[in-house]
Amino acid sequence: MKRQKRDRFQRAYVHGYKAGVTGRSRDDCPSQDVNLREYWMSGWREGRGDQWSGMTGVSGIHKNPMVMT
């Protein structure tokens, strides 16, 4: 069975979300590409919002960014 590669933009979003939830700075975005950076920042903003709302650890397990479409 072949494995399908995930979309680059979704991967950027997920990595940004994880960075936001863990409290990393938005300056840590690894991409210089404008489009990828935009998706990374969107994920980072949502992750920071979830961190501020207390959705970290077990309380935020239902909001897994890998499942989001």
N, C-alpha and C positions, 0 to 999 in steps of 0.2 A: 504494500500500500504506500503510495506516495504521500509525502507530507507537504502541504501547501505552505509557502512562506507567508508570514503575516505581513500586512501592509506596513510600510515604513512609517507612515504617519501615525498609525495606531500604536506602533512600538514607541515612537517619540512621546506620544500622549501618556502611555503607561509609565515610561521612565520618568517623565515630568511629575506625574501623580505620586509616584513612590518618593521622589525627591521632596515634594511638598509635604507629604505626610510625615516624613522623617525630620522635617525642619531645616532642610538644606536651603541655601541661598539661591535666589533666581539667577544669580551670576554664574552658577555652576552648569548652565546649559552647555552641553558639549558641541552642539551643532552651530555652524555659521550660516547654513542654508536658511533663508528667510522663512520658507514654508515649513520646514521641520521645526524651526525654532518657535513658530507660532503654535504648532500643536503641542510642543513640549511645554510652553508657557501656559497653555490652556489647562493641561494636566496639572501643572504645578499650582496654578491658582485654585483649582478644585481640591487638590490635595491639602493645600494650606487651609482652605476653608473647612475641610473635614477635620484637620488637626485642631483648629480653633474651636470647633464644635464638640470636640472630645471623642471623635470617632477613630481612635487609634487602638491598636491591640485587638482584644476580643470584641469590643463594642463596635468596631468598624469592619469586622470580618465579612459581613454581608455585602459590603460595598467593595468588592474585588474588581479592580479596573481591568483585569484580564477577561472578565466575563462581559463587560460592557461593550456595546456595539456602537 
